[in-house]
Amino acid sequence: MSSQAEPTANVPPEQEPTPDFVVRLGAAQRAGGLVVPVLTAVLAFLAGGIVVAATGHNPWTAYKGIWDGAGFNWLFHIPWDTNTVHLDAFNLSQTLLTMTTLILVGLAVAFPFRCGLFNIGGQGQYLVGLFVANWIGVSFAGWPTLPHVLLGIGAAALAGAVWAGIAGFLKATTGAHEVISTIMLNWIAIWGGQYLFGQGGPLQNTYNPAAPESGTVVQSARIPVFWGNPVLQGLDYGFFVALVALVVFWLILNRTTLGYEVRAVGFNPEAAAYGGINVKTKYIQAMAISGVFAGLAGALDMLGYLFQFGVLDVQASQIGFLGIAVALLGRNTAIGTGIAAFLFGGLLYGTTRGLNPNVFDPSLAGNLTSMIQGLIVLFVGADIFILYIWNARRKLKLRRRAEMAAT
Amino acid sequence: MHATQWAFRPKSIAVLGSVLGLAAFWSAIPPFTARSPLVPILIGVLAIAAGLWAVTRGTRRLGWGAIASGVIGLGLGLLATRSSSANLHVVFAADLIAQVFVFATPLTFGALGGMVSERSGVVNVGLEGMMLMGAFWGVYGADKGGSWVVGILVALAAGGLFALVHAYWSIHLRANQIVSGMAINFLALGVTGYFFEQLYGNKNIPSGVSTVPNVALPGIDHVKYLGAAIGNLNLLIWVGILFVPLSYFVLFKTPIGLRVRACGEHPRAADTVGINVYAVRYAAVLVSGMLAALGGAFLSIGFGGGSFTENMTEGRGFIALAAMIFGNWRPFGAWGAALLFGFSTALAFRLPVYSSSAATLFQTLPYVLTLIAVAGVIGRSVPPKADGQPYAKQ
C-alpha cells in the first residue's frame, strides 16, 4: 500500500459518500437496461447447473424436469393434443398461484426500495396478513361471499401496513435502521404465529385441541376459482388482484405526487428535504404501502387456497423472503417484478410439488431453488461487476471494428 | 481513582442494581426458594433504588437497565413465591444454568463474529448463512475425517469461504452489504440442503460421529447444584466464554484492535495513517465468518451430538445479530445479551409446565428487546460510524 504519504502530499479531500446502492441501481438501469437482470439470471442458472453436473446429475434433464413441473409446456401445446395437457395446465395454474404471492411480496420490497429503504420484513408482514385473514375467514360464518372476502383482504392489508409501519415509524422518529427492525419484526411474527395457532392459542381450531393448527376458512370467505378444480387448489381471482397491484404500483410511483416524493427521497433524502419534502412521513408511508402489498399476499394465499395454517407451516414458510430476490431481479419496477415473479413462481413450483420425482429428486431441486435465489441476489448486488463484463465485451467489439476499419 | 471512588461510581452502582434485580428473582427460586414475598420485594426495591440513583447521576443506559432488572426481578420473584414449589423445582433445576450456556453459545460465537466484522465497517447479516455452513460442513468433516478436530477445521474453512465471498462483494465490488449478506443466507440454505441430500440421501448422519467432548471439571462436577450447572459443559461452551475477554482485549487493548476500529469509524483517516483498510476489513470479515461457523459447529457436532437437519440454525444467526446490537457492539455487552437470550430460550422450553402458549410467546422476548434497544428507549444502540459504508481508495 502506498499510503506512507509524505507530509507534503495534499490533504485528502473530504470523503465523498460512495453512491448509494439505490442510486447506483438507477445508474445501472440506464446503462444496462435489460442486460443486467437477464445476464444475472442466466449466470445463476448456469452456476446452479454446474453444481448439478458436478454432483453427478444431468443438468439438462434436471432443468427440463423443472420446466415441465412448472407447467410451462402448456404454453407450447397444440390445443387438440390432449395427452398431457391436463397435468401441464394444472402445473401452470399452480405456478401462477405461486406467482400471485411472489408479485405482491416482491412489490413489498420494491416500493420501499424506491424510497431508499430496504424492507427485509416481507415475510413478517406476509405472515401477519395471513393470520388476520385466517381470523376473519374463520369467523363471520353466514356472510355473503363478496363482503366477507373484501373484509378479510382489507383487514389483512391493514395489518400488514401496521406491521411494516412500525419499522417506518421507528426509522422516522428514532432513526432505527429499518433492516434491523424488520428482521426483528419478522421473528416476532413467526413466534407470534406459533403462539396464535399453537395449543391453547387464540386462533387455534376448535375441533381438535391436540392439533396445533388454525381453524378452516369458511366457504363464504373463499375467493372463487376461475381456472381448474376448486377442490384441487385451482387458480383463484386473487391472481388478478396481484396483476392490478402491479398497475397500482406503477401508477403510484409514476403518476402521483406521493410517488414523485418517494422517488425523490430514494435518490437523495437530503436534497428531497431541501426541496420541501417531509422525508420522515415518506418513510412511514412507503413502509405502510409496502406492508399493504405483503399483507395482501397473505390474505390472497389464506382465502385463495390455503384456508388453514399450522405451527409447522409458520416455521417452514419462506416465501416472503423470496420477495427480495424477485424485486432485485425485477429492478424494482412493476414490469420487472411481474416477470421475475413469473420466473420464480415457475422455479418454486417446478422444483417442489410439480417436479416428477423420477426425473430429478425434488429434495435436491428445492435446495437448488434456494441456491439460484442466493446467486441471483448475489449477482444483482454486484451490478457493477456484471456491467463491467458486459462493457468490456462491447469495448472489445468496438476496438475490433476500429481495427478492421483501419486495415 | 481510589478503590472506594471506583466502587461508588454511578456505573458501578447501576451494575450492582442489575445484579440485585436478578437476585430478587433468584431468591425465590431453587436452590434458595424463599417462600415469603417480602424477600424478592425487598431486594427488588433496592435494585430499583440503585438504578434511580445512577440515572439521576447521568448513567442513563445502565441505570434504566438496573431499574428494569429490578422491576422484572421483583415481579417474577413474586410470581415464583406464589407458584408451587414442585413446579419451581422442575423449571429451575440446576441444569437450567447448563442449558442457558447451551443456548447462549451459538449466539455468543455469532454475536462476537458480527461484532468483529461490523467494528471494521462491514455489516454482516450473513451470520445465519455462515453459521449454517459451519453446522453442515462441521459434521461432514467429523464424519469423513473421523475426528471432531477435522470437523472444526472444515467448519472454519466453510464459514471462512462464505465470509470471503461476502468480503469480496462488500469491499472490492462495493455491493450493498445487506443485499450481499442476505444472498449469503439464501445461498447457504441451498448449498447445505443440497449437499446434505446429495451426500446423505434421505438418511441421517450416521450415529457415532466424533463430537466435541464435554469438560468434566474435577472437584466441581460432584458438588451439589454447581456440578449440575457447570461441572460438565461442552468444550466449545468454554471456548466461547474464553473468546469474550479475548475479543475485548484484542479489540480494545491492542494496536490490531485499534486499527480494526479505526476502519469502522473513519476509514479515510485510517488510510491516511497507513492502515490498509481493505486488508483489515477482509481479515475482520474472515474472522467473523469463522466465529459464526464455530457457533454452527457447536449445533451439529457440539451439543447436537453429530446430527444435522436442513436449516438447522433456524434463525440463530439473526438472534446473534440482535445480541450484538443489544450489546451495543461490545464483547461483554454482546455476551450478556447472548446469555439473556439464551436464558429466555431455556426458560421457554420449561415454561410449558405452567402454560404452553405463554411459553411460545416468551420466545419473542429477544426480538422485542432488540427492537426497543434500536429504537433507543433505554439508551441508544449506536453502530460504528462507517458501518456498512464501502470504502473507495484514492
Interface residues (C-beta under 8 A of the other chain):
Chain A: M1 S3 Q4 A5 P12 P13 Q15 E16 P17 T18 F21 V51 T55 F118 I120 L170 T174 G175 A176 H177 V179 I180 S181 I183 M184 L185 W187 I188 I190 W191 G192 Q194 Y195 G198 Q199 G200 G201 Q315 F321 I324 A325 L328 D361 S363 L364 G366 N367 L368 T369 S370 M371 I372 Q373 G374 L375 V377 L378 V380 G381 A382 D383 I384 F385
Chain B: V125 V165 W169 L173 R174 A175 N176 I178 V179 S180 M182 A183 I184 N185 F186 L187 A188 L189 G190 V191 G193 Y194 F195 E197 Q198 N202 P267 R268 D271 T272 V273 G274 I275 N276 A279 E310 E314 G315 F318 I319 L321 A322 I325 S355 S356 S357 T360 L361 Q363 T364 P366 Y367 V368 T370 L371 V374 A375 G376 R380 P383 Q389 P390 Y391 A392 Q394
